[in-house]
Amino acid sequence: MSAPLSAARMARPRAHPVAWPCLLQDRSLSGVAVFRALQLGDMLCMVPALRALRRALPETRITLIGLASARDFAERYARYVDEFLEFPGIAAFPEQPAREEALPAFYAETRARRFDVALQMHGSGLHSNDIVRRLGARDWGGFVPDPAQQQPGRRMAWPDDLPEPMRYTALMEYLGVPAEDAGLEFPLSDADRREAARLADALGLVPERTVFVHPGARLPSRRWPVERFAAVAAALARQGWPIAVTGNAEESELAAGVAGALDGGAVNLCGRTSLGVLAALLERARLLICNDTGLSHVAAALRTPSVVIASGSDVRRWAPLDRDLHSVLFEPALCRPCAFAVCPIGHPCALGIAPESVMARAQAHLMKERLRAC
């Protein structure tokens, strides 16, 4: 099943009516901290809000506080972020092992920076608001989990009915920052593109004709079965489409399961690219077939067509906004969104998506792109 967005949910959130002071309406703020200790896909969904924040506060020093893995993100988005501080983690956040013994030194460091404002951009605030309050900023704002905690212009009740990028543009509006564009972006460097071109030439890969297949996802519950990815890749290869399989070093077994089914007829890029080089290849790709994972958001940012199989995730929240460019397949289930790393009931949300359904969407995209090229 695909999940179309209603017109109301695609529309830009209405600006907060400024009948009271808004936290970010002072354009002379000297320092703002943004807290979001999440992984790549989650970080990419925050970019439209960061873009709006920078436009409104061009002279303000913006500090991103996140996981160690977000350091590269901060460097790539240096036009929006001036500084990165690593958050040691807490037990309630599963994204990385917690180093709670490092928290006292971390909070001492943030307090020494004397931020004017700290922004909680890490979900509803159930666990993260206490962290943001302890950063030592003069004031703080962001989402709150209970509508009774809402403070106009400062703390907004968590909007459960919006796609993820639009949650944070809505928050910017609420705090006094115009945010007209919820589109993602992924800046590529000249070095990214040069290395991608070198690798493609060395492997005989022509990205403009190639279907990229990404069978990995951080959690097993978010992965469509690798043999189904392999079946789709093999069927496309029989139709003459070159196949490239992608993944990081930890996903080598998944990638090998797809590439091996093509008897040497696929280029296995797993572990051979940085994120920037992979993105530079995807920028030119004909199509991406993947799970609902970080690479799906990279494709959305690059406007590369994709077919996304969403196993267990909250499609309303995480699916790409452009449903002409991106097809999202999912099986409705009462247990969605899934809270388990490994499904305890046989993974019906993944098994409910047949290879034939993915193949049909892939062929539709490939035909559409072929017609556009004519």
C-alpha positions as CSV (number, residue, x, y, z in Angstrom):
1,M,0.0,0.0,0.0
2,S,1.2,3.5,-0.7
3,A,0.6,6.4,1.7
4,P,-0.4,9.6,-0.1
5,L,-0.3,12.8,1.9
6,S,-3.5,14.8,2.1
7,A,-3.5,18.4,0.8
8,A,-3.8,19.7,4.3
9,R,-0.7,17.8,5.5
10,M,1.3,18.9,2.4
11,A,0.5,22.5,2.9
12,R,2.9,24.7,4.8
13,P,1.9,25.0,8.5
14,R,0.3,28.3,9.3
15,A,2.5,30.9,10.8
16,H,2.1,31.4,14.5
17,P,0.0,34.6,15.1
18,V,2.3,37.0,16.8
19,A,0.1,38.3,19.6
20,W,2.8,37.8,22.2
21,P,6.6,37.8,22.3
22,C,8.2,34.9,20.4
23,L,11.5,33.3,21.6
24,L,13.4,33.9,18.4
25,Q,12.0,37.2,17.2
26,D,15.0,39.0,18.7
27,R,17.4,39.1,15.7
28,S,20.4,40.2,17.9
29,L,20.8,36.9,19.7
30,S,24.5,36.1,20.0
31,G,24.3,32.3,20.6
32,V,21.7,29.6,20.0
33,A,22.1,25.9,20.9
34,V,20.1,23.3,18.9
35,F,19.8,19.9,20.6
36,R,19.1,16.8,18.4
37,A,20.9,13.6,19.4
38,L,19.7,11.4,16.6
39,Q,20.9,9.6,13.5
40,L,21.5,10.7,9.9
41,G,17.9,10.5,8.5
42,D,16.5,12.3,11.6
43,M,19.2,15.0,11.2
44,L,18.4,15.5,7.5
45,C,14.7,16.1,8.4
46,M,15.8,19.0,10.6
47,V,17.7,20.8,7.8
48,P,14.7,23.0,6.6
49,A,14.4,24.3,10.2
50,L,18.1,25.0,10.4
51,R,17.9,26.8,7.0
52,A,15.1,29.0,8.3
53,L,17.0,29.7,11.6
54,R,20.1,30.8,9.7
55,R,18.2,33.1,7.4
56,A,16.5,34.8,10.3
57,L,19.7,35.0,12.5
58,P,22.6,35.4,10.0
59,E,24.9,36.9,12.6
60,T,24.1,34.5,15.5
61,R,26.5,31.7,16.5
62,I,24.5,28.4,16.1
63,T,25.8,25.4,18.0
64,L,24.5,21.9,17.2
65,I,24.5,19.5,20.1
66,G,24.2,15.9,18.9
67,L,25.7,12.4,18.8
68,A,29.3,11.8,17.7
69,S,28.1,10.6,14.3
70,A,26.6,14.1,13.7
71,R,30.0,15.8,13.6
72,D,30.2,15.1,9.9
73,F,26.7,16.4,9.5
74,A,27.6,19.6,11.1
75,E,30.6,20.0,8.9
76,R,28.6,19.4,5.7
77,Y,26.0,21.9,6.8
78,A,28.5,24.5,7.9
79,R,26.5,27.2,6.2
80,Y,23.9,26.7,8.9
81,V,25.9,25.4,11.9
82,D,28.9,27.2,13.4
83,E,29.9,24.8,16.0
84,F,29.4,21.2,17.1
85,L,29.3,19.8,20.6
86,E,29.1,16.0,21.2
87,F,26.4,14.8,23.6
88,P,27.5,11.8,25.7
89,G,24.1,10.2,25.7
90,I,21.7,8.9,28.3
91,A,20.2,5.5,28.9
92,A,16.8,6.6,27.6
93,F,18.3,7.3,24.1
94,P,19.0,4.0,22.2
95,E,21.0,5.6,19.3
96,Q,24.4,5.1,21.0
97,P,25.8,3.6,24.2
98,A,25.3,6.2,27.0
99,R,28.4,7.7,28.7
100,E,26.5,9.3,31.6
101,E,29.8,9.6,33.6
102,A,30.7,12.3,31.0
103,L,27.5,14.4,31.6
104,P,28.8,16.6,34.4
105,A,31.7,17.8,32.2
106,F,29.4,18.2,29.2
107,Y,26.9,20.4,31.1
108,A,29.8,22.5,32.6
109,E,31.0,23.1,29.0
110,T,27.5,24.1,27.8
111,R,27.0,26.5,30.7
112,A,30.3,28.1,30.1
113,R,29.1,29.1,26.6
114,R,26.2,31.1,28.0
115,F,23.8,30.5,25.2
116,D,21.0,33.1,24.8
117,V,18.6,30.3,23.7
118,A,18.6,26.5,23.7
119,L,16.2,24.8,21.3
120,Q,14.9,21.3,21.9
121,M,14.6,19.7,18.5
122,H,14.7,16.1,19.6
123,G,11.1,14.9,19.5
124,S,8.3,15.6,21.9
125,G,10.6,16.5,24.8
126,L,9.5,13.7,27.1
127,H,13.2,12.9,27.9
128,S,15.0,15.7,26.0
129,N,13.5,18.7,27.7
130,D,15.3,18.0,31.0
131,I,18.6,17.9,29.0
132,V,17.9,21.2,27.3
133,R,17.0,22.9,30.6
134,R,20.3,21.9,32.0
135,L,22.4,23.4,29.2
136,G,22.5,26.7,31.1
137,A,20.9,28.9,28.4
138,R,19.2,32.1,29.4
139,D,16.0,30.7,27.9
140,W,14.8,27.6,26.1
141,G,12.1,26.6,23.7
142,G,10.9,23.7,21.6
143,F,8.3,20.9,21.8
144,V,6.6,19.8,24.9
145,P,4.7,16.5,25.2
146,D,1.6,17.8,27.0
147,P,-0.6,20.6,25.5
148,A,-1.0,21.9,29.1
149,Q,2.7,22.7,29.1
150,Q,2.5,24.8,26.0
151,Q,3.7,28.4,26.2
152,P,2.7,30.7,23.2
153,G,5.7,31.7,21.2
154,R,8.1,29.6,23.2
155,R,7.1,26.0,23.8
156,M,4.8,24.2,21.4
157,A,2.7,21.1,21.9
158,W,4.1,18.2,19.9
159,P,2.2,18.1,16.5
160,D,1.6,14.4,16.0
161,D,-0.1,14.8,12.6
162,L,2.8,16.4,10.6
163,P,5.6,14.8,8.6
164,E,9.0,15.1,10.3
165,P,10.5,18.1,8.3
166,M,7.2,20.0,8.7
167,R,7.1,19.5,12.5
168,Y,10.3,21.6,12.8
169,T,9.4,24.3,10.3
170,A,6.1,24.6,12.2
171,L,8.2,25.0,15.4
172,M,10.3,27.7,13.8
173,E,7.1,29.6,12.8
174,Y,5.8,29.2,16.4
175,L,9.1,30.6,17.8
176,G,9.0,33.7,15.5
177,V,11.1,32.5,12.5
178,P,9.5,32.4,9.0
179,A,9.9,28.9,7.5
180,E,8.3,28.7,4.1
181,D,10.2,25.7,2.7
182,A,10.2,22.1,4.1
183,G,12.4,20.7,1.3
184,L,15.5,18.7,2.2
185,E,19.0,19.4,0.9
186,F,22.3,17.5,0.8
187,P,25.3,19.7,-0.1
188,L,27.9,17.9,-2.1
189,S,31.6,19.0,-2.4
190,D,33.8,19.0,-5.5
191,A,35.8,16.3,-3.8
192,D,32.6,14.2,-3.3
193,R,31.8,14.5,-7.0
194,R,35.4,13.9,-8.2
195,E,35.8,10.7,-6.1
196,A,32.4,9.5,-7.3
197,A,33.4,10.0,-10.9
198,R,36.7,8.2,-10.3
199,L,35.0,5.2,-8.7
200,A,32.3,5.0,-11.3
201,D,34.9,5.0,-14.1
202,A,37.0,2.4,-12.3
203,L,34.0,0.1,-12.0
204,G,32.5,0.8,-15.4
205,L,29.4,2.2,-13.6
206,V,27.1,4.6,-15.4
207,P,24.9,6.0,-12.6
208,E,22.5,7.7,-15.0
209,R,21.4,4.2,-16.2
210,T,21.8,2.4,-12.9
211,V,19.3,1.2,-10.3
212,F,20.8,1.4,-6.8
213,V,19.6,-1.1,-4.3
214,H,20.1,-0.5,-0.6
215,P,19.0,-3.5,1.5
216,G,20.3,-2.2,4.9
217,A,18.7,-0.3,7.8
218,R,20.0,0.2,11.3
219,L,17.3,-2.0,12.9
220,P,16.4,-5.5,11.6
221,S,12.7,-4.6,12.2
222,R,13.1,-1.9,9.5
223,R,14.5,-4.2,6.8
224,W,12.6,-5.8,4.0
225,P,13.9,-9.4,3.5
226,V,17.2,-9.4,1.6
227,E,16.0,-12.3,-0.7
228,R,13.2,-10.0,-1.8
229,F,15.6,-7.2,-2.6
230,A,17.6,-9.8,-4.5
231,A,14.5,-11.0,-6.5
232,V,13.7,-7.4,-7.6
233,A,17.3,-6.6,-8.5
234,A,17.6,-9.8,-10.5
235,A,14.4,-9.1,-12.4
236,L,15.5,-5.6,-13.2
237,A,18.9,-6.9,-14.3
238,R,17.1,-9.3,-16.7
239,Q,15.4,-6.3,-18.2
240,G,18.8,-4.8,-18.9
241,W,19.1,-2.3,-16.0
242,P,22.6,-2.1,-14.4
243,I,22.4,-2.8,-10.7
244,A,24.6,-1.3,-7.9
245,V,24.2,-2.5,-4.3
246,T,25.1,-0.1,-1.5
247,G,25.6,-0.2,2.2
248,N,28.1,0.5,4.9
249,A,30.8,-1.9,6.1
250,E,28.4,-3.4,8.8
251,E,25.9,-4.2,6.0
252,S,28.3,-6.3,3.9
253,E,26.4,-9.5,4.5
254,L,23.1,-7.9,3.3
255,A,24.7,-6.4,0.3
256,A,26.4,-9.7,-0.6
257,G,23.0,-11.4,-0.4
258,V,21.7,-9.1,-3.1
259,A,24.8,-9.0,-5.3
260,G,25.4,-12.7,-5.1
261,A,22.0,-13.4,-6.5
262,L,23.0,-11.7,-9.7
263,D,26.0,-13.9,-10.3
264,G,28.5,-11.1,-10.8
265,G,26.0,-9.0,-12.6
266,A,25.9,-6.2,-10.0
267,V,28.4,-3.7,-8.8
268,N,28.8,-4.1,-5.0
269,L,29.6,-0.7,-3.5
270,C,29.2,-1.8,0.1
271,G,31.8,-0.3,2.3
272,R,33.6,1.3,-0.7
273,T,32.2,4.8,-0.4
274,S,31.9,7.6,2.1
275,L,28.4,9.1,2.5
276,G,29.4,12.0,0.4
277,V,30.7,9.9,-2.5
278,L,27.6,7.6,-2.3
279,A,25.4,10.7,-2.4
280,A,27.3,12.0,-5.4
281,L,26.6,8.8,-7.2
282,L,22.9,8.9,-6.2
283,E,22.7,12.4,-7.5
284,R,23.1,11.0,-11.0
285,A,21.2,7.6,-10.4
286,R,18.2,6.5,-12.4
287,L,16.5,5.0,-9.3
288,L,17.0,4.0,-5.7
289,I,15.2,1.0,-4.1
290,C,15.7,1.0,-0.3
291,N,14.2,0.5,3.1
292,D,12.8,3.5,5.1
293,T,16.2,4.6,6.3
294,G,18.7,7.5,6.1
295,L,19.5,6.9,2.5
296,S,15.9,7.5,1.6
297,H,16.2,11.0,3.0
298,V,19.4,11.5,1.1
299,A,17.6,10.6,-2.1
300,A,14.7,13.0,-1.3
301,A,17.3,15.8,-0.7
302,L,18.9,15.0,-4.0
303,R,15.6,14.6,-5.9
304,T,16.6,11.1,-7.0
305,P,13.5,8.9,-7.7
306,S,13.1,6.1,-5.2
307,V,10.9,3.2,-4.2
308,V,10.9,2.9,-0.4
309,I,9.7,-0.2,1.5
310,A,8.6,1.0,4.9
311,S,8.7,-1.9,7.4
312,G,7.6,-1.0,10.9
313,S,8.2,2.8,10.6
314,D,5.6,5.6,11.0
315,V,5.0,6.3,7.3
316,R,3.0,9.5,8.1
317,R,6.0,10.9,9.9
318,W,9.0,9.7,7.9
319,A,8.0,9.2,4.2
320,P,9.3,11.6,1.6
321,L,7.0,14.5,0.9
322,D,7.1,14.3,-2.9
323,R,5.0,11.2,-3.8
324,D,5.4,11.8,-7.5
325,L,9.2,11.3,-7.2
326,H,9.1,8.7,-4.4
327,S,6.9,5.7,-4.0
328,V,6.4,4.4,-0.5
329,L,5.1,0.9,0.1
330,F,3.9,-0.3,3.4
331,E,1.6,-2.9,5.0
332,P,-0.9,-1.5,7.6
333,A,-0.5,-3.1,11.0
334,L,-1.9,-2.3,14.4
335,C,1.6,-2.5,15.9
336,R,3.0,0.3,13.7
337,P,5.1,2.2,14.5
338,C,7.2,-0.6,15.8
339,A,9.1,-0.2,19.1
340,F,11.2,-3.4,18.6
341,A,14.7,-3.8,17.1
342,V,13.7,-7.3,16.0
343,C,10.0,-8.1,15.3
344,P,8.7,-10.6,17.8
345,I,5.6,-11.7,15.7
346,G,7.1,-12.8,12.4
347,H,7.5,-9.4,10.7
348,P,4.1,-9.2,8.9
349,C,4.7,-5.5,7.9
350,A,7.7,-6.5,5.8
351,L,6.4,-9.8,4.5
352,G,3.2,-8.1,3.4
353,I,5.0,-6.3,0.7
354,A,5.5,-8.6,-2.3
355,P,8.5,-8.3,-4.7
356,E,6.0,-7.9,-7.5
357,S,4.6,-4.7,-5.9
358,V,8.1,-3.2,-5.6
359,M,8.9,-4.3,-9.1
360,A,5.8,-2.6,-10.5
361,R,6.6,0.7,-8.8
362,A,10.2,0.5,-10.0
363,Q,9.1,-0.1,-13.5
364,A,6.7,2.8,-13.4
365,H,9.5,5.1,-12.2
366,L,11.9,3.9,-14.8
367,M,9.4,4.3,-17.6
368,K,8.5,7.8,-16.3
369,E,12.2,8.8,-16.4
370,R,12.6,7.3,-19.9
371,L,9.7,9.3,-21.2
372,R,11.1,12.5,-19.6
373,A,14.4,11.9,-21.4
374,C,12.7,11.6,-24.8
